[in-house]
Amino acid sequence: GLRKEPAAIGKWHLGWDWTHKEGKAKTVDNIGFTKRVANGPTDRGFDDFYGLTSPSGPPYLYMVNDMAEKQPNTRFEESGGGLYKIKGGIGHSDWSADGMQPHLADKMLEYLDENKDSDKPFFLYMALTAPHIPLFPSKEFKGKSKIGDYGDLVMMIDDIVGRVNRKLKEIGKYDNTIVMFAADNGCAGYINMDRINRKGHYPSYIYRGYKSHGWEGGHRIPFILSWGDRYGHVTDNSLVSLTDLYATFADMLGYRIADDEAEDSFSFWPILDGSGNAARVKKYIEDGRSTPGAKAANDGGNSWKQITDMMSGLYAGNR
C-alpha cells in the first residue's frame, strides 16, 4: 500500500520520460512499459505516487511510483467527440472513463487507512481528473445534478471530499489535519454553459469570463480550507494565489525561505494561526507571453486593468 509521505494520488500530466523500444518511433505504442519512467512525481519530491497521465489519451493505465501497475492488454477504440472524446490507444482493461474517479478516491482512502496508526505527519496531494473532460460521471452520480454530466461530476467530487473528511474522523486525525480544496482555473465556458445557466446555475457567479479568459471569471477559483472545527464557517476575502502555498507551508514549518527562492509566493499563514493577514497585496495580470492567454496591462494593481486581444476558437465562447 501507499504509506510514504509526501504522496500524490491522481493525475500527473507533466514530464514522464518514457523509455521507447530500441529502433522504434517514439509513439505510445512503442513504449517499453516494463521500464522505469523518469521525470515523474517521485523524481520531483514525492515519495509515493499512484495515478495516471491523462484522462482522455493513451496509455490508459495506472502508474505506481515510476512503473506501470499493469502491462497493457487491450486497445481502446477512439470514441465520442467534443466533451466526450476518448482518443484511441493502448491501455489496460481495468481502466474505464467513468471508473477513474471512484478508483482514485478508493486509493486516497486506502492511503489514509495505511497511515492511521502513524504518529508521523503526512502530506497527501490529491489530483482528481474531474471535472476535466471527458465528462463521464460514475454510474452512481449519472443524472443526479439535473444540469448535465458536468454538474454530475462536480457532485461526485463533492462526495469524494466528504468521504476523505469522514475517513479522517474515523481514523482520529480530522482535528489535526489541514484539508485544502481548490481548482486550477475558472470553470470552462465550453461545457454546455447555456444549458447550465438555464437551469439556474452560474459557475462564475457574478464575474465575467471562464477558463483561460483574462477576466476574473477565468482565474477566480474556489478555495476551501478546514482544520478540524477551529474555523467554523468563516469567509476571508484576502487575496491569495495557489503559488502562496509554498510560503505558507514554510511559515507553518518554521522554514526560512532564501531571497532567491519562491519569489512569487506570499504566506497566508497569519490568517490560519490568527496572528494577522495574508502577505499578498497584488495579483498577477497575464501579459500574453503564454498561450492562449489574453494580453493585459495594469498600473501595478492599484486601480485599473485593460484586457485586449481575446482568443479565438475553443476558449473564446461564453464571455
Disulfide bonds with the S-S distance in Angstrom:
none
